[in-house]
Amino acid sequence: MMKFFVGQAMKETGGRAHPGRMETLLRVELRKAEEEEMGGK
């Protein structure tokens, strides 16, 4: 599933984003959203 989101980000940036960094950023943001949903932070 992550590869799909990275692919979409690459599409939006016209291929200018670094795929590894994009995956890391997405994982961090998804983790934050999950914590907020669970009432963590």
Residue frames relative to the residue before (quaternion, step in Angstrom):
aa qw qx qy qz dx dy dz
M 1.0000 0.0000 0.0000 0.0000 0.00 0.00 0.00
M 0.6261 0.5604 -0.3412 0.4213 3.58 0.99 -0.84
K 0.6245 0.5516 -0.3430 0.4337 3.58 0.98 -0.82
F 0.6023 0.5553 -0.3534 0.4517 3.59 1.07 -0.70
F 0.6950 0.4745 -0.2784 0.4629 3.58 0.83 -0.99
V 0.6202 0.5169 -0.3384 0.4834 3.57 1.04 -0.74
G 0.6409 0.5306 -0.3155 0.4562 3.58 0.98 -0.84
Q 0.6550 0.5054 -0.3097 0.4686 3.56 0.98 -0.82
A 0.6395 0.5115 -0.3196 0.4766 3.58 1.02 -0.79
M 0.6368 0.5180 -0.3257 0.4691 3.58 0.99 -0.81
K 0.6309 0.5336 -0.3227 0.4616 3.56 1.01 -0.82
E 0.6798 0.5026 -0.2825 0.4534 3.58 0.91 -0.96
T 0.7348 0.4027 -0.2311 0.4945 3.58 1.04 -0.73
G 0.4741 -0.6863 0.4327 0.3421 3.56 1.26 0.07
G 0.6752 -0.5135 0.2815 0.4485 3.56 1.15 0.64
R 0.4964 0.6902 -0.4111 0.3289 3.59 1.26 0.12
A 0.6065 0.5683 -0.3630 0.4212 3.59 1.17 -0.46
H 0.4491 -0.6448 0.5446 0.2931 3.56 -1.21 0.57
P 0.4507 -0.7367 0.4267 0.2683 3.63 -0.47 1.15
G 0.6550 0.5155 -0.3219 0.4491 3.60 0.94 -0.78
R 0.6714 0.4782 -0.2899 0.4864 3.56 0.95 -0.87
M 0.6249 0.5394 -0.3364 0.4533 3.57 1.03 -0.77
E 0.6468 0.5115 -0.3216 0.4653 3.58 0.97 -0.84
T 0.6426 0.5178 -0.3206 0.4650 3.58 0.96 -0.84
L 0.6585 0.5119 -0.3036 0.4605 3.57 0.89 -0.93
L 0.6601 0.5037 -0.3080 0.4644 3.58 0.91 -0.88
R 0.6468 0.5168 -0.3248 0.4573 3.60 0.95 -0.83
V 0.6441 0.5160 -0.3187 0.4661 3.60 0.97 -0.84
E 0.6940 0.4779 -0.2821 0.4587 3.58 0.84 -0.96
L 0.6443 0.5079 -0.3241 0.4710 3.59 1.02 -0.74
R 0.6308 0.5251 -0.3310 0.4655 3.57 1.04 -0.76
K 0.6333 0.5267 -0.3243 0.4651 3.60 1.00 -0.83
A 0.6647 0.5048 -0.3000 0.4619 3.57 0.90 -0.95
E 0.6439 0.5197 -0.3197 0.4616 3.58 0.99 -0.81
E 0.6543 0.5090 -0.3123 0.4640 3.59 0.95 -0.86
E 0.6481 0.5108 -0.3169 0.4676 3.59 0.97 -0.82
E 0.6524 0.5198 -0.3114 0.4552 3.57 0.98 -0.85
M 0.7041 0.4456 -0.2528 0.4917 3.57 1.05 -0.79
G 0.5247 -0.6561 0.3975 0.3690 3.59 1.27 -0.04
G 0.3501 0.7814 -0.4545 0.2455 3.56 1.26 0.40
K 0.8370 0.0471 0.0137 0.5450 3.58 0.57 -1.11
